[in-house]
Amino acid sequence: MMIAHSLRGEVFGPAQRLHGATYVVDATFRRATVDQDGIVVDIGCATEALRAVVAELTYRNLDEEAAFAHTNTTTEVLARVVADRLAERVQAGELGDGGRDLDGLTVTLHESHVAWASYDRPL
């Protein structure tokens, strides 16, 4: 996911200016047991849902998006946004029957091999 944004607050130093960020996005789906086929969720459906959520954000200047007005779009906040939007798709049934039995999900945004943030949420 490639975005542009700026961050408000002295703590962010030069990142207060408009800059780009590129993330590798991982989603982990959880449930207490596997289904009769031995899976947690249909990986094809999960992939399509994640791809759609990421597409909503990719190649956007988040400073110009109404959904992020007055929000510091830190990596942590963006992980939560992706998780929440993915959860909406799970609840809408886009991950098939297996998606209905999910207990939670974790979204991790990797900025590099040494910098990443995750957000866990129940479903």
Contact map, one row per residue, 1 for C-alpha under 8 A:
111000000000000000000111100000000000000000000000000001101110000000000000000000000000000000000000000000000000000000000000000
111100000000000000011110000000000000000000000000000000001111000000000000000000000000000000000000000000000000000000000000000
111110000000000000011100000000000000000000000000000000001111110000000000000000000000000000000000000000000000000000000000000
011111000000000001111000000000000000000000000000000000000011111000000000000000000000000000000000000000000000000000000000000
001111100000000001111000000000000000000000000000000000000000111000000000100000000000000000000000000000000000000000000000000
000111110000001111100000000000000000000000000000000000000000001000000001100000000000000000000000000000000000000000000000000
000011111001001111000000000000000000000000000000000000000000000000000001110000000000000000000000000000000000000000000000000
000001111101000100000000000000000000000000000000000000000000000000000001000000000000000000000000000000000000000000000000000
000000111111100100000000000000000000000000000000000000000000000000000000000000000000000000000000000000000000000000000000000
000000011111100100000000000000000000000000000000000000000000000000000000000000000000000000000000000000000000000000000000000
000000001111100000000000000000000000000000000000000000000000000000000000000000000000000000000000000000000000000000000000000
000000111111111100000000000000000000000000000000000000000000000000000000000000000000000000000000000000000000000000000000000
000000001111111100000000000000000000000000000000000000000000000000000000000000000000000000000000000000000000000000000000000
000000000001111110000000000000000000000000000000000000000000000000000000000000000000000000000000000000000000000000000000000
000001100001111111100000000000000000000000000000000000000000000000000000000000000000000000000000000000000000000000000000000
000001111101111111000000000000000000000000000000000000000000000000000000000000000000000000000000000000000000000000000000000
000001100000011111100000000000000000000000000000000000000000000000000000000000000000000000000000000000000000000000000000000
000111100000001111110000000000000000000000000000000000000000000000000000000000000000000000000000000000000000000000000000000
000111000000001011111000000000000000000000000000000000000000000000000000000000000000000000000000000000000000000000000000000
011110000000000001111100000000000000000000000000000000000000000000000000000000000000000000000000000000000000000000000000000
011110000000000000111110000000000000000000000000000000000000000000000000000000000000000000000000000000000000001000000000000
111000000000000000011111000000000000000000000000000000000000000000000000000000000000000000000000000000000000001000000000000
110000000000000000001111100000000000000000000000000000000000000000000000000000000000000000000000000000000000111100000000000
100000000000000000000111110000000000000000000000000000000000000000000000000000000000000000000000000000000000111000000000000
100000000000000000000011111000000000000000000000000000000000000000000000000000000000000000000000000000000011110000000000000
000000000000000000000001111100000000000000000000000000000000000000000000000000000000000000000000000000000011100000000000000
000000000000000000000000111110000000000000000000010000000000000000000000000000000000000000000000000000001111000000000000000
000000000000000000000000011111000000000000000000000000000000000000000000000000000000000000000000000000001110000000000000000
000000000000000000000000001111100000000110000000000000000000000000000000000000000000000000000000000001111100000000000000000
000000000000000000000000000111110000000100000000000000000000000000000000000000000000000000000000000001111000000000000000000
000000000000000000000000000011111100000100000000000000000000000000000000000000000000000000000000000011110000000000000000000
000000000000000000000000000001111100000000000000000000000000000000000000000000000000000000000000000001100000000000000000000
000000000000000000000000000000111110000100000000000000000000000000000000000000000000000000000000000000000000000000000000000
000000000000000000000000000000111111111100000000000000000000000000000000000000000000000000000000000000000000000000000000000
000000000000000000000000000000001111111100000000000000000000000000000000000000000000000000000000010000000000000000000000000
000000000000000000000000000000000111111000000000000000000000000000000000000000000000000000000000000000000000000000000000000
000000000000000000000000000000000111111000000000000000000000000000000000000000000000000000000000000000000000000000000000000
000000000000000000000000000000000111111100000000000000000000000000000000000000000000000000000000000000000000000000000000000
000000000000000000000000000000000111111111000000000000000000000000000000000000000000000000000000000000000000000000000000000
000000000000000000000000000011101110011111000000000000000000000000000000000000000000000000000000011001000000000000000000000
000000000000000000000000000010000000001111101100000000000000000000000000000000000000000000000011011001000000000000000000000
000000000000000000000000000000000000001111111100000000000000000000000000000000000000000000000011011000000000000000000000000
000000000000000000000000000000000000000011111110000000000000000000000000000000000000000000000000000000000000000000000000000
000000000000000000000000000000000000000001111111000000000000000000000000000000000000000000000000000000000000000000000000000
000000000000000000000000000000000000000011111111100000000000000000000000000000000000000000000111000000000000000000000000000
000000000000000000000000000000000000000011111111110000000000000000000000000000000000000000000010000000000000000000000000000
000000000000000000000000000000000000000000111111111000000000000000000000000000000000000000000000000000000000000000000000000
000000000000000000000000000000000000000000011111111100000000000000000000000000000000000000000000000000000000000000000000000
000000000000000000000000000000000000000000001111111110000000000000000000000000000000010010000110000000000000000000000000000
000000000000000000000000001000000000000000000111111111000000000000000000000000000000010000000000000000000000000000000000000
000000000000000000000000000000000000000000000011111111100000000000000000000000000000000000000000000000000000000000000000000
000000000000000000000000000000000000000000000001111111110000000000000000000000000000000000000000000000000000000000000000000
000000000000000000000000000000000000000000000000111111111000000000000000000000000100110000000000000000000000000000000000000
100000000000000000000000000000000000000000000000011111111100000000000000000000000100000000000000000000000000000000000000000
100000000000000000000000000000000000000000000000001111111100000000000000000000000000000000000000000000000000000000000000000
000000000000000000000000000000000000000000000000000111111100000000000000000000000000000000000000000000000000000000000000000
111000000000000000000000000000000000000000000000000011111111010000000000000000000000000000000000000000000000000000000000000
111000000000000000000000000000000000000000000000000001111111000000000000000000000000000000000000000000000000000000000000000
111100000000000000000000000000000000000000000000000000001111100000000000000000000000000000000000000000000000000000000000000
011100000000000000000000000000000000000000000000000000001111110010000000000000000000000000000000000000000000000000000000000
001110000000000000000000000000000000000000000000000000000011111110000000000000000000000000000000000000000000000000000000000
001110000000000000000000000000000000000000000000000000001001111110010000100000000000000000000000000000000000000000000000000
000111000000000000000000000000000000000000000000000000000000111110011000000000000000000000000000000000000000000000000000000
000000000000000000000000000000000000000000000000000000000000111111011000000000000000000000000000000000000000000000000000000
000000000000000000000000000000000000000000000000000000000001111111111000000000000000000000000000000000000000000000000000000
000000000000000000000000000000000000000000000000000000000000000111111000000000000000000000000000000000000000000000000000000
000000000000000000000000000000000000000000000000000000000000000011111000000000000000000000000000000000000000000000000000000
000000000000000000000000000000000000000000000000000000000000011111111111100000000000000000000000000000000000000000000000000
000000000000000000000000000000000000000000000000000000000000001111111110000000000000000000000000000000000000000000000000000
000000000000000000000000000000000000000000000000000000000000000000011111000000000000000000000000000000000000000000000000000
000000000000000000000000000000000000000000000000000000000000000000011111100000000000000000000000000000000000000000000000000
000001110000000000000000000000000000000000000000000000000000000000010111110010000000000000000000000000000000000000000000000
000011100000000000000000000000000000000000000000000000000000010000010011111111000000000000000000000000000000000000000000000
000000100000000000000000000000000000000000000000000000000000000000000001111111000000000000000000000000000000000000000000000
000000000000000000000000000000000000000000000000000000000000000000000000111111100000000000000000000000000000100000011000000
000000000000000000000000000000000000000000000000000000000000000000000000111111110000000000000000000000000000100000001110000
000000000000000000000000000000000000000000000000000000000000000000000001111111111000000000000000000000000000000000000000000
000000000000000000000000000000000000000000000000000000000000000000000000111111111100000000000000000000000000100000000000000
000000000000000000000000000000000000000000000000000000000000000000000000001111111110000000000000000000000011100000001110000
000000000000000000000000000000000000000000000000000000000000000000000000000111111111000000000000000000000010000000000111000
000000000000000000000000000000000000000000000000000000000000000000000000000011111111100000000000000000000000000000000000000
000000000000000000000000000000000000000000000000000011000000000000000000000001111111110000000000000000000010000000000000000
000000000000000000000000000000000000000000000000000000000000000000000000000000111111111000000000000000001110000000000011100
000000000000000000000000000000000000000000000000000000000000000000000000000000011111111100000000000000000000000000000000100
000000000000000000000000000000000000000000000000000010000000000000000000000000001111111110000000000000000000000000000000000
000000000000000000000000000000000000000000000000110010000000000000000000000000000111111111000000000000000000000000000000000
000000000000000000000000000000000000000000000000000000000000000000000000000000000011111111100000000000001000000000000000001
000000000000000000000000000000000000000000000000000000000000000000000000000000000001111111110000000000000000000000000000000
000000000000000000000000000000000000000000000000100000000000000000000000000000000000111111111110000000000000000000000000000
000000000000000000000000000000000000000000000000000000000000000000000000000000000000011111111110001100000000000000000000000
000000000000000000000000000000000000000000000000000000000000000000000000000000000000001111111100001100000000000000000000000
000000000000000000000000000000000000000000000000000000000000000000000000000000000000000111111100000000000000000000000000000
000000000000000000000000000000000000000000000000000000000000000000000000000000000000000011111111101100000000000000000000000
000000000000000000000000000000000000000000001000100000000000000000000000000000000000000011111111001000000000000000000000000
000000000000000000000000000000000000000011001100100000000000000000000000000000000000000011001111111100000000000000000000000
000000000000000000000000000000000000000011001000000000000000000000000000000000000000000000001111111100000000000000000000000
000000000000000000000000000000000000000000000000000000000000000000000000000000000000000000001011111110000000000000000000000
000000000000000000000000000000000010000111000000000000000000000000000000000000000000000000000011111111000000000000000000000
000000000000000000000000000000000000000111000000000000000000000000000000000000000000000001101111111111000000000000000000000
000000000000000000000000000000000000000000000000000000000000000000000000000000000000000001101011111111000000000000000000000
000000000000000000000000000000100000000000000000000000000000000000000000000000000000000000000000111111100000000000000000000
000000000000000000000000000011110000000110000000000000000000000000000000000000000000000000000000011111111000000000000000001
000000000000000000000000000011110000000000000000000000000000000000000000000000000000000000000000000011111000000000000000011
000000000000000000000000000011100000000000000000000000000000000000000000000000000000000000000000000001111100000000000001111
000000000000000000000000001111000000000000000000000000000000000000000000000000000010001000000000000001111110000000000001111
000000000000000000000000001110000000000000000000000000000000000000000000000000000010000000000000000000011111000000000111100
000000000000000000000000111100000000000000000000000000000000000000000000000000110110000000000000000000001111100000000111000
000000000000000000000000111000000000000000000000000000000000000000000000000000100000000000000000000000000111110000011110000
000000000000000000000011110000000000000000000000000000000000000000000000001101100000000000000000000000000011111000011100000
000000000000000000000011100000000000000000000000000000000000000000000000000000000000000000000000000000000001111110111000000
000000000000000000001111000000000000000000000000000000000000000000000000000000000000000000000000000000000000111111110000000
000000000000000000000010000000000000000000000000000000000000000000000000000000000000000000000000000000000000011111110000000
000000000000000000000000000000000000000000000000000000000000000000000000000000000000000000000000000000000000011111110000000
000000000000000000000000000000000000000000000000000000000000000000000000000000000000000000000000000000000000001111110000000
000000000000000000000000000000000000000000000000000000000000000000000000000000000000000000000000000000000000011111111000000
000000000000000000000000000000000000000000000000000000000000000000000000001000000000000000000000000000000001111111111100000
000000000000000000000000000000000000000000000000000000000000000000000000001100100000000000000000000000000001110000111110000
000000000000000000000000000000000000000000000000000000000000000000000000000100110000000000000000000000000111100000011111000
000000000000000000000000000000000000000000000000000000000000000000000000000100110010000000000000000000000111000000001111100
000000000000000000000000000000000000000000000000000000000000000000000000000000010010000000000000000000011110000000000111110
000000000000000000000000000000000000000000000000000000000000000000000000000000000011000000000000000000011100000000000011111
000000000000000000000000000000000000000000000000000000000000000000000000000000000000000000000000000000111000000000000001111
000000000000000000000000000000000000000000000000000000000000000000000000000000000000001000000000000001111000000000000000111
